[in-house]
Amino acid sequence: MLRREFMADGFIPVHGGYRNLLSYRKAEIIYDATCYFTRRIYKQSDRTIDQMVQAARSGKQNIIEGSMASGTSKETEIKLTNVARASLEELLEDYRDFLRINGFAEWSPEHPYAFRLRELNRLPDAEYSTFKKGIEHKEAEISANVIIGLIRVCSYLLARQIRYLEQEFVSEGGLRERMTKARLKQRSSSKK
C-alpha cells in the first residue's frame, strides 16, 4: 500500500513517498478546493477562511510530515497520520455547519450526485480537474457536498493507512529494534 521513495542502507528503512499515497493526493485536492470555496463564499475578513484553510492544510501537511518521519519513528508517522485525519474531520464539520446554517442538505449516499462522486473517486489518477465542475459549481450547496464527499474518502483512506501502519509496526518493529539487530549483526560478523 505505501510505496517509499528514499533509498536507505542500514537500519533506517526506505521512507517518504507521500506523493504516491492516495490519501495525500485526495488531501491536496481538498486543500485546493477549500482555498477556492472559502474565497468564493466568505468575506475576506471572515476568520472562517483561515480556520478552514488551516484545517485543510494541516490534513495535507501532516501526511507529508508523517511520511518523512517514518524512517526513524513509526510512532510519529502513526500520530501525524492521525492528526491529518483529525484535521480533516474538523474541516468536515465546517462544511456541514455551512450547509446547516444556510438551510442546505447534506447528500445521502443514495443521492445521484453522491453516486457520481463515488465514481469519480474511483478513478486512479483523479486530481482537482476531475472534480472541478462540482467544486466550482455555481451552487454553493453542490460545491460543499462535493468537498464533503472528498473529505469522507480521504478520512477513510487515512483510517486504513493507520491500520496498515499499526500492522507494519507489529510485524517489523521500530527503530530501536532495527538498531539492535544491526548492531548484533555487526558484532556477529566481526567475530568470524
Backbone as a ProteinNet text record, in pm:
[ID]
protein_1_A
[PRIMARY]
MLRREFMADGFIPVHGGYRNLLSYRKAEIIYDATCYFTRRIYKQSDRTIDQMVQAARSGKQNIIEGSMASGTSKETEIKLTNVARASLEELLEDYRDFLRINGFAEWSPEHPYAFRLRELNRLPDAEYSTFKKGIEHKEAEISANVIIGLIRVCSYLLARQIRYLEQEFVSEGGLRERMTKARLKQRSSSKK
[TERTIARY]
82.6	0	86.8	186.4	270.7	398.1	421.2	544.6	638.5	754.8	850.8	948.3	1000.6	1086.6	1234.9	1276.1	1418.5	1485.3	1599.9	1676.3	1750.2	1761	1828.8	1917	2032.4	2120.7	2116.6	2145	2149.6	2012.4	1995.2	1872.9	1763.5	1790.1	1683.6	1618.1	1490.4	1424.7	1394.8	1365.1	1322	1199.1	1193.8	1081.9	1051.2	943.3	897.3	791.7	785.3	690.8	547.9	527.4	390.8	314.6	384.2	314.6	247.3	291.9	231.1	110.1	89.1	-23.4	-153.3	-253	-383.3	-440.6	-416.6	-465.5	-404.2	-276.6	-212.9	-274	-292.3	-347.3	-488.5	-568.6	-703.2	-693.5	-602.2	-586.2	-542.7	-461.4	-418.7	-537.4	-623.1	-744.5	-833.3	-848.3	-931.4	-876.1	-745.6	-683.5	-712.2	-686.1	-710.5	-858.7	-945.1	-1089.7	-1133.6	-1077.3	-1112.6	-1065.6	-947	-899.5	-996.6	-1038.2	-1133.5	-1267.3	-1321.1	-1453.3	-1458.5	-1362.2	-1366.1	-1350.3	-1265.8	-1250	-1377.7	-1447.9	-1569.9	-1689.4	-1699.2	-1819.9	-1813.4	-1699.6	-1689.9	-1627.6	-1662.7	-1599.3	-1453.2	-1369.5	-1225.2	-1187.3	-1263.6	-1231.3	-1283.9	-1358.9	-1418	-1309.4	-1300	-1199.7	-1223.4	-1342.8	-1374.3	-1280	-1241.5	-1149.8	-1021.2	-959	-833.5	-851.4	-960.9	-984.8	-995.1	-1074.7	-1096.9	-971.9	-905.7	-784.6	-675.6	-662	-560.5	-592.4	-719.7	-755.6	-724.3	-755.8	-725.8	-575.3	-502.2	-356	-295.8	-345.9	-296.4	-317.1	-431.9	-456.3	-349	-319.8	-220.5	-78.4	-41.8	95.5	133.4	39.3	70.5	92.5	30.7	59.3	204.6	247	385.8	482.5	458.8	549.9	557.2	443.2	442	519.1	500.7	570.7	721.4	763.2	906.2	968	889.9	940.8	942.6	878	859	989.1	1095.7	1221.9	1279.6	1255.3	1312.8	1209.1	1081.8	981.1	844.9	815.2	683.9	575.7	608.6	512.5	475.3	574.9	548.8	467.3	498.7	422.3	275.2	251.1	112.9	41.4	108.5	47.9	14.1	107.9	84.3	-21.9	-26.8	-131.4	-267.4	-273.3	-398.5	-432.1	-331.4	-355	-412.8	-361	-414.3	-562.4	-594.8	-735.5	-822.5	-771.4	-847	-868.5	-768.4	-782.4	-889.4	-892.4	-993.3	-1133.6	-1142.1	-1272.9	-1322.9	-1229.8	-1265.7	-1317.7	-1249.2	-1290.2	-1427	-1450	-1579.1	-1691.9	-1670.5	-1773.1	-1795.9	-1690.8	-1707.8	-1798.8	-1778.6	-1865.1	-2008.2	-2021.5	-2156.3	-2225	-2149.2	-2205	-2253.7	-2172.6	-2211.8	-2345.8	-2359.1	-2485.1	-2601.3	-2583.9	-2691.5	-2734.2	-2637.6	-2667.3	-2739.3	-2708.7	-2770.1	-2892.8	-2937.1	-3057.9	-3040.7	-2916.5	-2889.1	-2881.4	-2900.4	-2896	-2762.7	-2717.6	-2600.9	-2650.4	-2580.8	-2623	-2622.6	-2727.7	-2731.4	-2650.9	-2611.1	-2536.4	-2615.3	-2747.9	-2832	-2853	-2809.1	-2825.2	-2752.8	-2814.4	-2749.6	-2612.5	-2596	-2466	-2362.5	-2408	-2317	-2269	-2358.5	-2321.2	-2215.6	-2235.6	-2138.6	-2004.2	-2008.5	-1885.7	-1806.8	-1877.9	-1811	-1742.4	-1809.3	-1748.5	-1618.7	-1622.6	-1503.9	-1391.5	-1427.6	-1326.8	-1258.6	-1318.6	-1258.4	-1155.8	-1152.5	-1054.9	-914.7	-822.9	-690.9	-606.8	-621.4	-540.5	-623	-727.4	-814.2	-733.9	-761.9	-697.4	-802.4	-759.3	-854.2	-943.2	-885.1	-962.6	-1073.7	-1053.3	-1155.1	-1282.2	-1266.9	-1378.9	-1413.7	-1342.9	-1355.1	-1498.4	-1570.2	-1707.7	-1793.6	-1776.1	-1851.9	-1797.9	-1665.5	-1604	-1636.6	-1630.1	-1650.9	-1792.4	-1884.9	-2024.2	-2080	-2167.3	-2224.6	-2312.1	-2367.1	-2449.3	-2356.9	-2348.9	-2260.6	-2295.8	-2421.5	-2463.5	-2395.9	-2388.4	-2323.3	-2173.6	-2114.4	-1970.7	-1934.7	-2006.9	-1979.2	-1996.8	-2099.9	-2122.7	-2014.7	-1964.2	-1854.7	-1731.5	-1700.9	-1583.2	-1605.4	-1725.7	-1758.1	-1731.7	-1773.9	-1750.4	-1602.2	-1522.9	-1378.5	-1316.8	-1363.8	-1312	-1345.1	-1466.2	-1504.5	-1412.9	-1385.9	-1298.5	-1158	-1107	-972	-964.7	-1064.8	-1067.4	-1068.6	-1144	-1147.7	-1009.3	-946.3	-813	-711.7	-721.3	-628.3	-651.3	-776.4	-805.9	-743.7	-756.3	-694.7	-542.5	-489.3	-344.4	-292.2	-364.8	-325.6	-326.8	-429.8	-434.8	-315.7	-282.5	-167.8	-38.6	-22.5	97.6	109.9	-3.5	-2.8	46.6	-6.7	32.8	180.4	224.5	364.4	455.4	414.7	494.2	500	386.6	382.6	471.2	468.4	547	694.3	725.9	864.2	933.5	856.8	916.3	950.4	1020.2	1057.3	1207.2	1250.2	1390.3	1483.9	1448.4	1536.5	1560.7	1455.8	1471.6	1562.5	1544.8	1629.5	1774.3	1793.1	1929.2	1997.6	1923.5	1978.5	2013	1923.9	1950.2	2074	2086	2201.6	2330.4	2327.3	2445.6	2483.9	2384.5	2411	2465.5	2412.4	2461	2606.3	2639.1	2775.3	2871.3	2830.3	2914.4	2937.4	2830	2837.4	2931.7	2923.8	3009.8	3156.2	3178.5	3316.7	3387.7	3313.2	3371	3417.7	3368.9	3402.8	3534.6
-119.5	0	125.7	132.5	250.8	227.7	308.3	299.1	407.9	371.6	466.6	507.1	629.6	679.1	677.6	709.5	727.7	594.3	573.6	451.9	466.7	357.4	362.5	239.1	258.2	148.7	139.5	22.3	9.3	-10.3	46.8	21.6	125.2	232.4	328.8	284.9	245	191.5	300.9	256	346.5	421.5	552	631.7	745.5	819.8	926.1	869.1	919.1	864.7	911.3	1017.5	1063.7	1099.1	1142.9	1180.2	1059.4	940.3	818	772.1	833.3	794.4	854.7	770.2	818.5	917.3	893.7	985.8	1124.3	1131.4	1261.7	1330.8	1255.7	1316.7	1370.6	1297.4	1346.7	1469.5	1466	1579.7	1705.4	1688.7	1803.1	1863.6	1778.8	1826.5	1901	1845.3	1907.5	2044.1	2054.5	2183.4	2286.5	2248.9	2341.1	2379.5	2281	2306.3	2399.4	2380.9	2465.5	2608.4	2624.8	2760.5	2827.7	2754.6	2809.7	2842.1	2745.6	2759.4	2876.9	2884.7	2988.9	3128.7	3142.1	3273.8	3316.3	3219.3	3248.2	3275.6	3203.8	3207.3	3310.6	3324.5	3409.5	3544.7	3643.3	3774.6	3762.7	3841.3	3833.4	3846.2	3921.9	3944.5	3833.2	3738.3	3631.6	3533.5	3513.3	3422.4	3276.5	3247.6	3111.3	3067.6	3162.4	3129.1	3070.2	3142.5	3094	2959.3	2944.3	2819.1	2700.8	2717.9	2608.2	2577.8	2681	2660.9	2595.5	2637.6	2577.5	2431.3	2398.7	2258.4	2173.6	2226.6	2154.3	2140.2	2246.4	2244.1	2143.9	2143	2050.8	1905.7	1878.8	1744	1701.4	1788.3	1757.8	1753.4	1853.7	1865.9	1756.3	1712.7	1607.3	1472.2	1451.6	1330.4	1334.5	1450.8	1467.6	1444.1	1513.7	1505.1	1362.8	1297.9	1160.5	1067.2	1083.5	1000.1	1020.1	1144.5	1173.5	1127.4	1127.3	1083.9	931.7	862.9	718.8	639.4	691.4	619.3	601.1	696	687.2	673.5	698.2	686.2	646	519	469	531.4	554.6	617.9	757.5	835.4	970.1	962.4	868.5	854	824.5	734.3	699.9	820.1	888.4	1004.6	1113.9	1145.6	1253.8	1216.5	1091.1	1046	1061.1	1033.1	1051.6	1199.3	1284.9	1430.2	1478.4	1426.3	1462.5	1427.6	1309.4	1265.2	1353.9	1386.4	1471.9	1611.3	1665.4	1797.2	1795.3	1688.6	1678.9	1657.7	1590.1	1575.7	1711.4	1793.6	1929.7	2008.1	1994.8	2062.6	2012.5	1884.2	1825.7	1893.8	1916.1	1983.7	2127.8	2195.7	2331.3	2330.8	2234.1	2224.8	2186.9	2097.2	2060.9	2180.8	2259.8	2382.2	2476.3	2490.7	2577.3	2532.8	2402.7	2352.1	2378.1	2343.3	2356.7	2501.7	2591.2	2733	2795.7	2746.4	2802.6	2725.4	2628.9	2553.7	2456.4	2413.6	2317.7	2177.8	2078.5	1939.4	1875.2	1789.3	1707.3	1587.5	1555.2	1445.2	1312.2	1236.2	1099.1	1012.2	893.6	804.6	768.4	778.5	743.1	859.9	978.7	1096.3	1070.7	1105	1079.8	1146.2	1265.4	1332	1260.9	1205.7	1130.4	1004.9	943.3	826	863.4	974.1	1020.3	1053.6	1114.2	1148.2	1021.5	917.3	790	734.4	746.4	700.7	776.3	907.6	989.5	956.1	929.3	896.1	762.9	679	550.1	561.4	675	692.7	695.9	614.5	603.2	731	810.7	932.4	1059.3	1052.3	1168.2	1282.3	1400.7	1521.1	1632.2	1751.3	1862.5	1876.8	1869.9	1889.3	1784.8	1666.6	1561	1606.2	1683.9	1727.2	1874.9	1942.6	2087.8	2134.1	2064.9	2103.3	2108.5	2012.5	2011	2108.3	2113.6	2204	2349.3	2383.3	2522.2	2547.6	2459.7	2475.2	2606.3	2669.4	2799	2785.7	2667.7	2646	2599.6	2679.9	2650.5	2517.8	2480	2353.3	2235.6	2241	2134.2	2134.4	2251	2264	2206.6	2246.4	2197.7	2046.9	1992.9	1848.8	1769.9	1822.8	1755.4	1749.4	1860.2	1863.1	1772	1768.4	1675.9	1531.5	1498.9	1364.1	1332	1429.7	1411	1391.1	1468.6	1455.3	1317.3	1270.5	1136.7	1028.4	1037.9	939.4	946.7	1067.3	1084.6	1034.3	1062.3	1015.9	862.3	800.7	654.6	599.7	663.4	620.5	634	743.1	763.9	661.5	626.3	522.8	389.4	355.3	232.5	240.4	356.8	376.6	358.5	410.9	396.3	248.7	176.1	31.5	-41.3	-5.9	-65.6	-34.4	90.6	130.9	57.3	36.7	-41	-182.5	-246	-383.2	-388.7	-287.2	-280	-270.4	-190.6	-177.3	-309.4	-375.8	-502.4	-606.6	-611.3	-714.7	-677.3	-549.5	-509.5	-439.1	-392.1	-322.2	-178.1	-117.6	22.5	39.6	162.7	198.5	132	134	74.6	-74.2	-143.4	-286.3	-306	-223	-234.2	-198.2	-100.2	-61.2	-176.6	-238.1	-350.6	-466.1	-498.1	-606.4	-576	-452.4	-413.7	-426.2	-384.5	-391	-536	-620.1	-761.8	-830.1	-794.6	-849.3	-808.8	-683.6	-634.4	-708.7	-724.7	-796.4	-941.9	-1002.5	-1141.1	-1157.4	-1067.1	-1075.8	-1041.3	-956	-920.2	-1030	-1122.5	-1234.2	-1346.5	-1345.6	-1455.2	-1436.5
0	0	0	85.7	94.6	15.4	-84.9	-160.5	-112.4	-68.8	-15.1	-124.8	-116.6	-222.6	-192.3	-73.5	-47	-18.8	-80.2	-57.3	75.2	146	275.1	291.1	350.1	386.1	538	589.6	733.5	795.1	913.4	989.9	967.6	894.3	863.9	733.8	740.7	621.4	519.1	400.4	295.3	346.9	325.3	376.4	279.9	308.7	219.4	126.3	7.6	-89.4	-72.2	2.3	29	-98.2	-202	-326.9	-391.6	-356	-409.4	-328.9	-213.5	-128.3	-182.4	-198.4	-243.4	-141.6	-14.4	89.5	70.4	36.1	12.8	-109.4	-217	-339.4	-314.6	-237.5	-203.5	-112.8	-15.9	76	0.7	-100.4	-181	-257	-310.5	-378.6	-278.8	-159.8	-56	-17	-4.3	29.3	-80.3	-204.4	-315.9	-324.2	-305.2	-310.8	-198.2	-80.1	34.9	12.7	-43.3	-76.2	-172.6	-274.4	-371.5	-304	-231.4	-170.2	-73.1	15.1	118.7	59.9	-39.9	-103.8	-174.9	-227.9	-302.2	-210.9	-101.6	-18.7	93.1	155.9	274.4	242	323.6	310.7	349.8	285.9	307.3	454.9	530.6	671.7	764	710.7	792	837.8	967.2	1024.2	984.8	937.3	893.9	782	697.2	587.4	644.2	737.2	795.7	864.1	938.7	1011.5	915.7	810.9	717.2	634.6	588.1	507.7	592.8	717.8	804.6	835.9	854.2	878.3	754.7	636.6	512.3	493.5	522	509.8	608.4	730.1	831.4	787.3	726.6	675.7	577.6	483.7	380.8	437.8	513.2	561	660.5	742.3	838.3	771.1	656.7	579.9	533.5	484.3	439.2	554.9	664.9	779.1	834.8	844	893.4	802.2	673	576.6	584.6	599	605.2	737.7	844.6	976	989.6	898.5	912.1	919.2	860.7	861.7	1000.3	1088.2	1222.4	1333	1301.5	1407.1	1350.9	1364.8	1323.5	1410.5	1538.5	1629.7	1579.3	1538.7	1487.4	1359.7	1273.6	1149.2	1178.7	1271.6	1306.4	1367.8	1460.6	1525.9	1424.9	1336.2	1240.1	1136.7	1100.2	1008.4	1075.2	1204.8	1278.5	1294.8	1313.8	1320.2	1187.5	1076.7	944.6	937.4	983.3	981.3	1071.8	1189.6	1282.1	1223.2	1157.2	1094.6	986.4	908.9	803.4	861.4	975.1	1041.1	1091.2	1141.1	1181.8	1061	949.4	826.5	779.7	792	755.3	831.9	960.5	1040.9	995.4	951.3	897.8	775.6	687.8	569	607.5	703.2	749.9	815.9	892.3	950.8	841.7	736.8	625.4	567.4	543.2	487.4	582.4	708.6	807.7	824.7	841.8	865.4	746.4	627.5	506.9	459.2	539.2	505.7	390.8	366	260.4	319.3	232.9	277.1	241.8	331.9	300.5	220.7	114.3	28.7	103.2	84.4	135.4	38.8	82.2	-8.4	-135.2	-128.7	-243.9	-340.7	-304.2	-391.1	-523.7	-637.7	-767.2	-781.4	-725.4	-732.8	-645.8	-532.7	-445.8	-518	-592.8	-671	-774.8	-844.2	-944.5	-879.3	-762.5	-690.5	-654	-613.5	-583.4	-708.2	-823.3	-949	-977.4	-961	-986.4	-888.3	-763.6	-662.5	-690.6	-770.8	-804.7	-917.2	-985.2	-1092.4	-1031.8	-1082.6	-1019.3	-1023.5	-1125.5	-1138.5	-1121	-1039.2	-1017.5	-957	-1002.5	-949.9	-942.3	-907.3	-890	-1012.4	-1130.4	-1253.4	-1268.4	-1210.8	-1214.2	-1142.8	-1036.9	-952.7	-971	-1060.2	-1074.2	-1099.4	-1184.4	-1216.5	-1090.4	-1001.6	-876.7	-774	-759.6	-661.5	-693.3	-820.4	-861.2	-913.2	-877.7	-919.9	-866.7	-945.4	-903.9	-780.2	-756.8	-637.2	-523.1	-419	-306.2	-239.1	-240.1	-180.1	-250.1	-380.6	-456.7	-429	-433.4	-407.1	-269.9	-167.2	-31.3	-22.1	-85.4	-80.6	-153	-262.2	-332.8	-242.4	-177.4	-89.2	31.9	84.2	193.6	149	28.2	-24.2	-34.4	-77.4	-86.4	52.5	149	286	342.1	318.2	367	309.4	180.6	116.6	176.4	191.1	245	389.1	467.5	606	611.7	524.1	514.5	478	379	336.5	450.2	524.5	636.7	747.3	772.8	873.6	831.2	704.7	652.8	662.3	630.9	636	778.9	875.1	1016	1056.2	1015.8	1046.8	983.9	860.9	793.2	868.5	909.6	982.8	1115.4	1182.6	1306.9	1280.4	1176.6	1142.5	1103.9	1029.7	988.8	1111.9	1208.7	1331.7	1407.6	1419.4	1492.7	1424.9	1293.5	1223.2	1207.9	1193.8	1166.3	1283.1	1378.6	1492.1	1460.8	1555	1541.5	1525.2	1530.5	1507.9	1608.4	1737	1838.3	1811	1771.4	1740.5	1619.8	1517.8	1399.1	1431.2	1517.6	1558.2	1632	1723.4	1799.2	1705.3	1613	1517.6	1433.5	1387.9	1305.7	1385.6	1511.1	1596.7	1625.4	1655.5	1680.4	1554.9	1440.8	1313.7	1291.2	1319.2	1303.1	1396.6	1521.5	1618.3	1573.5	1528.1	1484.3	1365.8	1270.2	1151.5	1182.6	1283.2	1317.3	1396.5	1457.5	1532.9	1441.8	1318.3	1225.7	1160.7
[MASK]
++++++++++++++++++++++++++++++++++++++++++++++++++++++++++++++++++++++++++++++++++++++++++++++++++++++++++++++++++++++++++++++++++++++++++++++++++++++++++++++++++++++++++++++++++++++++++++++++

